[in-house]
Amino acid sequence: MCSRTSTLCGGVAGPAAVSWAFAPAGRWTQERIAVTQPSVTTDRATAPVRAEVARRRTFAVISHPDAGKSTLTEALALHARVINEAGAIHGKAGRKSTVSDWMEMEKARGISVSSTALQFAYHSGASVDGRPGIDAVVNLVDTPGHSDFSEDTYRVLTAVDAAVMLIDAAKGLEPQTLKLFQVCRHRGIPVITVVNKWDRPGQAPLELMDEISTRIGLEPTPVYWPVGIAGDFRGLLDRRTGDYVRFTRTAGGSTIAPQEHLSAARAAEREGDAWTTAVEESELLSATGADHDEELFLAGQTSPVLFGSAVLNFGVSQLLDLLIDLAPPPRARLDVDEQPREVTDPFSAVVFKVQAGLDSAHRDRLAYMRVVSGVFERGMVVTNAATGKPFTTKYAQSVFGRDRSTVDTAYPGDVVGLVNALSLTVGDTLYSDKPVQFPPIPQFAPEHFRVLRGSVGGKAKQFRRAVEQMDSEGVVQVLRNEVRGESAPVLAAVGPMQFEVVAARMKSEFDVDAQMEPLPYALARRTDAESAAELDRQRGIEVFTRGDGVLLALVSDRWRLQYIQKELPRLTLEPLVAAAD
C-alpha cells in the first residue's frame, strides 16, 4: 500500500524486480522480472503488479485468549520499527494498551474483541539457501482471541494468505486454538506455529510437538529450537544452520532485545548442558523427519515452529523473517463460479470487515477491504457487485490500530480502509473493468438471543441508527418479525460478550442505554417461506427475518428440534455454518 508522501512501498528499483514462482520442487523461488525493459515472455502491463505482489505478506495471528496474541502483534510492529516502545496489555491503571486494541473495553480488560489491521514495511534477512532479503510489505490482521468473537476471526481468515498459530508454552493447545486451526485447514491457509511464553515455566518442547501432531494432525517441523527449558529461555538453535541466537533482556521488554549470533562451538562453551540438550533434541527431530519442507507446508500438512517470548521480544525478528521467507505471497482467488481471479487481472477486492467508532470525533464508518487483484488507486470509481452500483473511493486510508494515513495506491494483499462506506457490508465484492463476484462470507450459527429495547427519553431515532450500525458491521445478527416490531429487535450472537460490546457502543456512540432481556432459545436453523407459518405455530419455536433476508427459526432446545424434525419432516430446518464446518 503506497502513499505519495510515504516511503513504505517505494518503487521498483532499477531495471528489474524480484518476483516469486512456485517451483516443481515445492519452494517459492525467485525469478527476475524486467520492469523497464520487459522480455518477450513478460507482459509490460503486469510486471510492476507482479513485482509488488512478490513483496506482500498478509497474515493473521490466531490463538486462545491470553496466549499473548496482541502482545505479539505489537512486538512485530516494534521489530519492524513502526513503533518505538511496546505497551503492556494488562489493563491496569497506568499501564499502556497495545496499539491494536483501541476500544475502551479492550483497554480495560486487556483482551481483543475486534480485529484491527496493521501494515508496515520490513526488510527481511537473507534466507538460509542464499536468497537475499527483500523489502517486504506486511499486512498483519490482529484478531479477537475470545471465542465469543470467533465469527469476526473467521471473516479475517477469508482475507489472509497465512496464519500464525500462537500456543501458550504451559497450556499447550486450547479449545479456541483448535477451533481456529480447523478454519485454517478448511480454507487451505498455511500455518506457522509459535510457542509463546517460553520465559515462563511450561511443558517440555518435545511434548508440545507431540501434542500438536496427535491432536490436530499437523506435523510440526521446528525451524528454531529453544536453548534452555521453559522458564530459563536463553536463546534459539537455528536448526537449518546449526548456529545459536542468544538474547539479552531489556527493561520490561519494551524495546528490541539485543541478540548475538554464535557458532555451535561458541554456543557449547557459553551454554554447556543446555546447548547439548538442544542439539540432541534437534537431532532426534531430524531422525523422525521433522525438518521443514516447503511443499508440505504450503499444502497444509506441516507447520514450521519456533519458540519465543512476545513480552520479552525474544524470537520476534526470527518470526518476521520466517514469514517473509516461507509464507506465500498473494495468489489467485476463486470467484462464485470457481474461476480464478488472477492477481494481475483488473482491480477487485473483498470487504471483510466494517467498523465504526474508531474516531469518535468524526463518527465515520470504515470498511476494510482486501485487494485481490490489480492496482487500487484512491479516487477510482469501482462497482459493488452485490448492488451493481458505483462506489467512489475518495477517502482511502492505511490503518494502524486506531491511527490512519491516506493511501494513494495499493496492490493485491494490501488491506485498505474505505471511509464513510455507508453502502458497503461484510462480504461485498468491489471491482473495476472486468466484473467478478467472490463467494459471500458465511455467518455463524448463533447460540445466544436477547430482546433489545432502548431507554425511554425520545431517542427512537438514535436507537434505530445504533441497531442498523451494529447489524451492518456484523457485531451481532439482528432479527425481526412482525409480532415484536421494530422497537424490540432480537439480537443473536455466538457468545454473550458480543452483547456487552453492543451495549457499550450504543452508549458511547449513540448515547442510548440499551436494555436486553434473554430469550428461551438455544438454537437457530435456516428455514424458508413455505415452512415459516407452520413453524411459528409450534411450541418453543419463533421465526425471524435476519438483516440479509434469511429466515431463521429459533428453537428452545435440541430435543424440541429433534421432535419437530421427526414429526414434521417436510419443514425446512437447515443448520448454519459453524467455525469447523
URNOR-V75262 format. One record per residue. SS is DSSP state (H for helix, E for strand, C for the rest). Layout:
SS ; SS
//
This chain:
C ; E ; C ; C ; C ; C ; C ; C ; C ; C ; C ; C ; C ; C ; C ; E ; E ; E ; E ; E ; E ; E ; C ; C ; C ; C ; C ; E ; E ; E ; E ; E ; E ; E ; C ; C ; C ; C ; C ; C ; C ; C ; C ; H ; H ; H ; H ; H ; H ; H ; H ; H ; H ; H ; H ; E ; E ; E ; E ; E ; E ; E ; E ; C ; C ; C ; C ; C ; H ; H ; H ; H ; H ; H ; H ; H ; H ; H ; H ; C ; C ; C ; C ; C ; C ; C ; C ; C ; C ; C ; C ; C ; C ; C ; C ; C ; C ; C ; C ; C ; C ; C ; C ; H ; H ; H ; H ; H ; H ; C ; C ; C ; C ; C ; C ; E ; E ; E ; E ; E ; E ; E ; E ; C ; C ; C ; C ; C ; C ; C ; C ; C ; C ; C ; E ; E ; E ; E ; E ; E ; E ; E ; C ; C ; C ; C ; H ; H ; H ; H ; H ; H ; H ; H ; H ; H ; H ; C ; C ; C ; C ; E ; E ; E ; E ; E ; E ; E ; C ; C ; C ; E ; C ; C ; H ; H ; H ; H ; H ; H ; H ; H ; H ; H ; H ; H ; H ; C ; C ; E ; E ; E ; E ; E ; E ; E ; C ; C ; C ; C ; C ; C ; C ; C ; H ; H ; H ; H ; H ; H ; H ; H ; H ; H ; H ; H ; C ; C ; E ; E ; E ; E ; C ; E ; E ; E ; E ; C ; C ; C ; C ; C ; C ; C ; E ; E ; E ; E ; C ; C ; C ; C ; C ; E ; E ; E ; E ; C ; C ; C ; H ; H ; H ; C ; C ; C ; C ; C ; E ; E ; E ; E ; C ; H ; H ; H ; H ; H ; H ; H ; H ; C ; H ; H ; H ; H ; H ; H ; H ; H ; H ; H ; H ; H ; H ; H ; H ; C ; C ; C ; C ; C ; C ; H ; H ; H ; H ; H ; C ; C ; C ; E ; E ; E ; E ; E ; E ; C ; E ; C ; C ; C ; C ; E ; C ; H ; H ; H ; H ; H ; H ; H ; H ; H ; H ; H ; C ; C ; C ; C ; C ; C ; E ; E ; C ; C ; C ; C ; C ; E ; E ; C ; C ; C ; C ; C ; C ; E ; E ; E ; E ; E ; E ; E ; E ; E ; C ; C ; C ; C ; C ; C ; C ; C ; E ; E ; E ; E ; E ; E ; E ; E ; E ; C ; E ; E ; E ; C ; C ; C ; E ; E ; E ; E ; C ; C ; C ; C ; C ; E ; E ; E ; C ; C ; C ; E ; E ; E ; E ; E ; C ; C ; E ; E ; E ; E ; C ; C ; E ; E ; E ; C ; C ; C ; E ; E ; E ; E ; E ; C ; C ; C ; C ; C ; C ; C ; C ; C ; E ; E ; E ; C ; C ; C ; C ; C ; C ; C ; C ; C ; C ; C ; C ; E ; C ; C ; C ; E ; E ; E ; E ; E ; E ; E ; C ; C ; C ; C ; C ; H ; H ; H ; H ; H ; H ; H ; H ; H ; H ; H ; H ; H ; H ; C ; C ; C ; E ; E ; E ; E ; C ; C ; C ; C ; C ; H ; H ; H ; C ; E ; E ; E ; E ; C ; C ; C ; H ; H ; H ; H ; H ; H ; H ; H ; H ; H ; H ; H ; H ; H ; C ; C ; C ; E ; E ; E ; E ; E ; C ; C ; C ; C ; E ; E ; E ; E ; E ; C ; H ; H ; H ; H ; H ; H ; H ; H ; C ; C ; C ; C ; E ; E ; E ; E ; E ; E ; C ; C ; C ; C ; E ; E ; E ; E ; E ; C ; C ; H ; H ; H ; H ; H ; H ; H ; H ; H ; H ; C ; C ; C ; C ; C ; C ; E ; C ; C ; E ; C ; C ; C ; C
//
